[in-house]
Amino acid sequence: MQNDNFFLTIALTRHGGKTYVRAARRSGAGEPRIGVTVAERPITVSGPFRFRISAHGGRYDLAYSVRKAWVTLAANVDATNLSTDKAGGFVGTMIGPFAQGPR
């Protein structure tokens, strides 16, 4: 088992020349490597950008802020795919910032 088979993300992405905020999750090798999109919204970013993840047991709310107001991208998202019970063992769940540039 590889730990990256299970994830929940909220990220800025670019495709088709546009910027999007995207939430995705992956519950194992049977799903696409980039995960299944939970929610996606086109946005214009000019200045600071923030993410917020609020956990409520096995459910998460994912939000972002372009300026000061928080916008919920996805609410009550099932995050039990990150548990050892669902994954069948230790998954090494981490919550924190991640950045990746062009390859």
C-alpha positions as CSV (number, residue, x, y, z in Angstrom):
1,M,0.0,0.0,0.0
2,Q,1.2,3.5,-0.8
3,N,0.2,6.4,1.5
4,D,-0.6,8.6,-1.5
5,N,-3.5,6.4,-2.4
6,F,-5.6,8.3,0.1
7,F,-5.9,12.0,0.3
8,L,-8.2,15.1,0.7
9,T,-6.9,18.4,-0.8
10,I,-7.9,22.0,-1.4
11,A,-5.7,23.7,-3.9
12,L,-5.2,26.4,-6.5
13,T,-5.0,24.8,-9.9
14,R,-4.6,26.1,-13.4
15,H,-6.0,24.6,-16.6
16,G,-7.3,26.0,-19.8
17,G,-5.6,29.3,-19.0
18,K,-7.8,29.8,-15.9
19,T,-7.2,29.6,-12.2
20,Y,-9.5,27.4,-10.0
21,V,-9.8,26.5,-6.4
22,R,-10.4,22.8,-6.3
23,A,-11.2,20.2,-3.6
24,A,-10.5,16.6,-4.3
25,R,-10.3,13.3,-2.5
26,R,-8.9,9.9,-3.3
27,S,-9.9,6.7,-1.6
28,G,-7.4,4.2,-3.1
29,A,-5.7,3.0,-6.3
30,G,-9.1,2.5,-8.1
31,E,-9.6,6.2,-8.4
32,P,-7.7,8.7,-10.6
33,R,-4.2,9.6,-9.4
34,I,-5.3,13.3,-9.1
35,G,-8.4,12.3,-7.1
36,V,-12.1,12.8,-7.7
37,T,-13.2,16.4,-7.7
38,V,-15.4,17.3,-4.8
39,A,-15.9,20.9,-5.8
40,E,-14.2,23.4,-8.1
41,R,-14.7,27.1,-8.7
42,P,-13.0,29.5,-11.1
43,I,-11.5,32.5,-9.3
44,T,-9.4,35.6,-9.9
45,V,-6.5,35.8,-7.5
46,S,-4.9,39.2,-6.9
47,G,-3.1,39.4,-3.6
48,P,-3.1,37.1,-0.5
49,F,-4.9,33.8,-0.7
50,R,-5.8,31.6,2.2
51,F,-7.2,28.1,2.8
52,R,-9.2,26.8,5.8
53,I,-10.0,23.2,6.8
54,S,-12.4,22.7,9.6
55,A,-12.7,19.1,10.9
56,H,-15.9,17.7,12.5
57,G,-15.0,14.1,13.3
58,G,-14.8,12.4,9.9
59,R,-16.3,15.3,8.0
60,Y,-14.4,18.4,6.8
61,D,-15.4,21.9,5.6
62,L,-13.1,23.3,3.0
63,A,-13.0,27.1,2.5
64,Y,-10.8,29.8,0.9
65,S,-10.4,33.5,1.2
66,V,-9.2,35.8,-1.6
67,R,-9.5,38.9,0.5
68,K,-11.0,38.9,4.0
69,A,-14.3,37.0,3.6
70,W,-14.2,33.2,3.8
71,V,-16.0,31.3,1.1
72,T,-17.0,27.7,1.6
73,L,-15.9,25.6,-1.3
74,A,-17.2,22.3,0.0
75,A,-19.0,21.5,3.3
76,N,-19.4,18.3,5.2
77,V,-16.9,16.4,3.0
78,D,-16.4,12.7,3.9
79,A,-12.8,12.5,5.1
80,T,-13.0,9.0,6.6
81,N,-10.8,7.8,3.7
82,L,-7.9,9.2,5.7
83,S,-8.6,6.8,8.6
84,T,-6.6,3.7,9.3
85,D,-9.9,1.7,9.4
86,K,-10.9,2.7,5.8
87,A,-7.3,2.6,4.4
88,G,-6.5,-0.8,5.9
89,G,-3.5,0.5,7.9
90,F,-1.4,3.5,8.6
91,V,-1.8,6.2,6.0
92,G,0.5,8.9,7.5
93,T,-2.2,11.6,7.3
94,M,-0.7,15.1,7.3
95,I,-2.5,18.5,7.2
96,G,-0.4,21.5,6.0
97,P,0.7,23.6,3.1
98,F,2.1,22.2,-0.1
99,A,3.2,23.9,-3.3
100,Q,4.2,22.4,-6.6
101,G,5.3,24.3,-9.7
102,P,5.6,23.3,-13.3
103,R,7.4,20.1,-14.0
